[in-house]
Structure formats: C-alpha cells, structure tokens
C-alpha cells in the first residue's frame, strides 16, 4: 500500500488537506471518502485496510474547518463550501485515475454532502456508498426552530448550538476513547451557521432526492441515535433502479468502527464487486 498526502486549494483559497491510499498494482476502481461532522478522513483506517488490498484506490479530504484543513473549526459560509470543494477534488482524483470507476463513499454529514452533490453532479460516477447519511430534517425540529436557527446563523454564526454525543459513535469503548483523544476531532457544539446550512441542505434533499438515479448502497445501524431512520428515508426517496438498503441490528452510528465491522465491510466489498 502506498500512502500520499498534501494540500489543494478549496473555496476562497482555503488550503484543503487530502490523502490517498493506493494498491501496489493497477487499481480496479476508486473510492472517494467524504467524512462526517467534526472528524477527518484519517479515521477510516478500517475501510482503508479492508479495501486497498482488494485493489481499490482510496482518496479522502478533510472538509473546510475540519481535521488538517484550514478554516475556523466547523464554520462555513454556505453548505456549498463542502460540495464545491468536493467537486474540485473529484476532478483531481479523476485526472489521477483516468478511466477508473469512481464511487463516492460518504458517512453521516459526508452522506449529506454526497447526496446534495449528486443532485447536481451524478453523471460520470459509478455509484455511491452512503453510511448513516443525514438526509432529512429531524421530526422534532419545528419550522419556527429552523427560522430562528437561520437568524442566529447570521447574527452569531460561531455560537455553538448542537452537541454531539461521543458515546453514540460506537459500542466499542476503545473507538470512543480514541475519538475523544483525537486532537483533529472537533468536540465542541456545532456552530449556528453550520447547523443552519445543514438544515438547508437536508430540506433540499427531502425535496429533490428523487433526482438521484445512479446505483446506491445505503446502510445504517438500527441503534444509531445520531441519525435515526435517515438511511431508510433516503432509500425510499431516491429513484435509483439499482439501490440496496442494509440495516445492521443493534449497531451504532459508525458501523465501520463497530465490533461487527467485518460484516459491514464484506457487504460493501460484495456491492462494489458487482458494480465495478
């Protein structure tokens, strides 16, 4: 396995960290990892270590304000900061791996980024793998709450409003402890601006997800307390003729970091093998 890393220029000239893990031989296909809220692409070692020996090239980036990328932590001007940067990186990856099937792999917020991206840019992709994808406004969030969130995002964009329960990430205590100890993970509350922009993106997905027609694998743990039910909602909403839904009984949010991750990764492996 060969590992490469570096930076490229994202929105408004922000330096974006990127890295890749390449097989020793010619790659059979490319997975582009789009990570979740507050974390970074370096937390996907289970996925990397499983997929690269099978001949897949994996590429990842740290979002604006995440991980090793520049920008105030978890702060964006608009949700398109994520999707525009992803589009630029996708072009770079396609140039580095010409002619290879390219599949987006997104987890949680990364699933929302990917789904929003697909509304405008699904042409040329071989498929999408969506893990616990944020895809709808939670039922306990009222229209008034959304409006007030938008107001707050303009008046005080950096104010933290939404906490994330680290214990809900995985049932493996070692994974939770590593998450808590990771200096590249953002542990404070999500800023008002990002929270409002995520709500706006989810509203768009709810209204337009039927535009998605490419092959998709969507999966989630049944005991996911962070994005409950989002995988099933997205599966039922997209128009893809080729779509697969996997719900893993009792698993938490990061199924790829659960004790049963081998089962999850083998299911992804089988899906990929049938689509590349």
C-alpha positions in Angstrom: 0.0 0.0 0.0 1.3 3.5 -0.9 0.2 6.5 1.1 0.3 10.0 -0.3 -0.8 13.3 1.3 -0.8 17.0 0.5 -3.0 20.1 0.1 -5.0 21.7 -2.7 -6.9 25.0 -2.9 -10.6 24.9 -2.0 -13.2 27.6 -1.9 -12.0 31.1 -1.3 -8.4 29.9 -1.5 -8.6 27.8 1.7 -6.0 25.1 1.9 -7.6 21.6 2.0 -5.8 18.6 3.3 -6.1 15.4 1.1 -4.6 12.0 1.3 -4.7 8.7 -0.7 -4.1 5.1 -0.1 -3.1 3.2 -3.3 -2.8 -0.6 -4.0 0.6 -1.8 -5.3 -0.9 -2.8 -8.7 -3.3 -1.1 -11.0 -6.5 0.0 -9.2 -9.7 -1.7 -10.2 -11.8 1.3 -9.0 -11.6 4.4 -6.8 -13.4 5.2 -3.6 -13.6 8.9 -2.6 -14.1 9.1 1.2 -16.3 12.0 2.4 -16.1 12.1 6.2 -18.6 13.1 8.9 -19.2 16.0 11.2 -16.3 17.2 13.3 -14.0 14.4 12.3 -11.5 13.8 9.4 -10.6 11.3 6.7 -7.9 9.8 8.8 -10.5 8.0 10.9 -11.3 5.4 8.2 -8.5 3.0 8.7 -10.8 0.0 8.9 -12.2 0.9 5.4 -8.8 1.6 4.0 -7.2 -1.6 5.4 -10.0 -3.7 4.0 -10.4 -2.2 0.6 -6.9 -1.3 -0.6 -5.7 -5.0 -0.5 -8.7 -5.8 -2.7 -7.3 -3.4 -5.4 -9.3 -0.3 -4.7 -7.6 3.2 -4.5 -9.0 5.3 -1.7 -8.9 9.1 -1.7 -10.0 11.3 1.1 -10.1 15.0 2.1 -10.7 17.0 5.3 -13.6 19.3 4.9 -13.3 23.1 5.3 -12.7 23.8 9.0 -12.1 20.1 9.8 -9.0 18.0 10.5 -5.8 19.4 8.9 -7.6 21.7 6.5 -7.7 25.4 7.1 -10.7 27.4 8.2 -12.4 28.2 11.5 -13.5 24.9 13.1 -16.7 23.6 11.6 -17.5 27.1 10.2 -18.7 27.5 6.6 -20.2 30.4 4.8 -22.7 28.1 3.0 -23.2 24.4 2.5 -21.8 24.6 -1.0 -18.4 25.2 0.6 -18.4 21.4 1.0 -19.9 20.4 -2.3 -17.8 22.9 -4.4 -14.6 21.6 -2.7 -15.7 18.0 -3.2 -16.2 18.7 -6.9 -12.7 20.2 -7.3 -11.2 17.2 -5.5 -13.2 14.8 -7.6 -11.7 16.4 -10.8 -8.2 15.9 -9.3 -8.9 12.3 -8.5 -10.3 11.6 -11.9 -7.2 13.1 -13.5 -5.0 10.9 -11.3 -7.0 7.8 -12.1 -8.3 8.3 -15.7 -10.9 5.8 -16.8 -11.3 4.1 -13.4 -14.8 3.7 -12.0 -15.3 6.4 -9.3 -17.6 5.7 -6.3 -18.4 8.3 -3.6 -18.3 7.0 0.0 -19.9 9.3 2.5 -20.7 8.9 6.2 -23.2 11.0 8.2 -22.6 14.6 7.2 -20.5 13.1 4.4 -23.6 11.3 3.3 -25.5 14.6 3.3 -22.6 16.2 1.3 -22.6 13.4 -1.2 -26.4 13.3 -1.6 -26.5 17.1 -2.1 -23.6 16.8 -4.6 -25.4 14.0 -6.5 -28.4 16.3 -7.1 -26.1 18.3 -9.5 -23.2 16.1 -10.4 -24.1 12.3 -10.6 -23.1 12.0 -14.2 -19.8 10.0 -14.7 -20.0 8.3 -11.3 -20.2 4.6 -11.0 -22.2 4.7 -7.8 -22.4 6.0 -4.2 -22.0 4.3 -0.8 -23.9 6.2 1.9 -23.3 5.3 5.6 -25.8 6.7 8.1 -26.5 9.6 5.8 -28.0 12.7 7.1 -30.9 13.2 4.7 -33.9 14.7 6.4 -34.8 17.4 9.0 -35.4 15.6 12.3 -39.1 15.3 13.2 -38.7 17.1 16.5 -37.3 20.2 14.7 -40.2 22.7 14.0 -40.4 25.2 11.2 -40.0 28.0 13.8 -36.8 26.4 15.1 -35.4 26.3 11.6 -36.3 30.0 11.1 -34.7 31.0 14.4 -31.6 29.0 13.5 -31.2 30.9 10.3 -31.5 34.2 12.2 -28.9 33.1 14.7 -26.6 31.9 12.0 -26.5 35.4 10.6 -26.2 37.3 13.9 -23.9 34.9 15.8 -22.6 32.3 13.3 -19.9 31.0 15.7 -22.1 30.3 18.6 -22.3 26.6 19.4 -25.8 25.2 19.4 -25.8 21.4 18.8 -23.8 19.0 20.9 -22.6 15.6 19.6 -22.8 12.6 22.0 -19.4 10.8 21.6 -20.7 7.7 23.3 -23.2 7.2 20.4 -20.4 6.9 17.9 -19.6 3.2 18.6 -20.3 0.4 21.1 -16.5 -0.2 21.2 -15.1 1.8 24.2 -11.7 1.9 22.6 -13.2 3.6 19.5 -15.0 6.2 21.7 -11.8 6.9 23.7 -9.7 7.3 20.6 -12.4 9.7 19.2 -12.3 11.7 22.4 -8.5 11.8 22.5 -8.1 12.7 18.8 -6.8 16.3 18.6 -8.1 16.6 15.0 -11.7 15.9 16.1 -13.8 18.9 16.9 -15.5 18.2 20.3 -17.4 21.5 20.9 -21.0 22.2 19.9 -21.8 22.7 16.2 -21.8 26.4 15.3 -25.1 28.0 14.4 -24.0 28.8 10.8 -23.2 25.2 10.0 -26.3 23.9 11.8 -28.5 26.2 9.7 -26.7 25.3 6.5 -27.1 21.6 7.2 -30.8 22.1 7.7 -31.0 23.9 4.4 -29.2 21.0 2.7 -31.5 18.5 4.3 -34.5 20.4 3.2 -33.2 20.3 -0.4 -32.5 16.6 -0.2 -36.0 15.9 1.1 -37.5 17.9 -1.8 -35.2 16.7 -4.6 -33.7 13.3 -3.7 -35.8 11.6 -6.4 -33.4 13.1 -8.9 -30.8 10.5 -7.9 -30.8 7.6 -10.3 -27.3 6.1 -10.1 -26.6 2.8 -8.2 -26.5 3.4 -4.4 -25.7 1.3 -1.3 -27.3 2.8 1.8 -26.7 1.4 5.3 -27.1 2.2 9.0 -27.1 0.7 12.4 -30.6 0.1 13.9 -29.4 1.6 17.2 -28.0 4.8 15.6 -29.0 7.6 18.0 -27.4 10.4 15.9 -29.2 10.0 12.5 -32.0 7.6 13.3 -34.0 6.4 10.3 -32.2 8.5 7.7 -31.0 5.6 5.7 -34.4 4.1 5.2 -35.8 7.5 4.3 -33.2 8.1 1.7 -33.6 4.6 0.2 -37.3 5.1 -0.2 -36.9 8.6 -1.8 -34.2 8.1 -4.4 -35.3 7.0 -7.9 -32.4 4.6 -8.5 -33.5 1.3 -10.1 -30.4 -0.2 -8.6 -30.5 0.5 -4.8 -29.7 -1.5 -1.7 -30.5 -0.9 1.9 -28.7 -2.6 4.8 -29.8 -2.1 8.4 -27.5 -3.7 11.0 -29.3 -4.8 14.1 -28.0 -3.1 17.3 -25.1 -1.2 15.7 -24.4 2.4 16.5 -23.6 5.3 14.2 -20.1 4.4 12.8 -20.9 0.8 11.6 -17.4 0.7 10.1 -16.0 1.2 13.6 -18.2 -1.3 15.4 -17.1 -4.7 16.7 -19.1 -6.2 13.8 -17.3 -4.0 11.2 -16.0 -7.0 9.3 -19.6 -7.9 8.3 -20.3 -4.4 7.2 -17.1 -4.2 5.2 -17.7 -7.5 3.5 -21.1 -6.3 2.5 -19.6 -3.2 1.0 -17.0 -5.3 -0.7 -19.7 -7.5 -2.3 -21.7 -4.5 -3.5 -18.6 -2.9 -5.0 -17.6 -6.1 -6.8 -21.0 -6.3 -8.5 -20.8 -2.6 -9.7 -17.2 -2.2 -11.0 
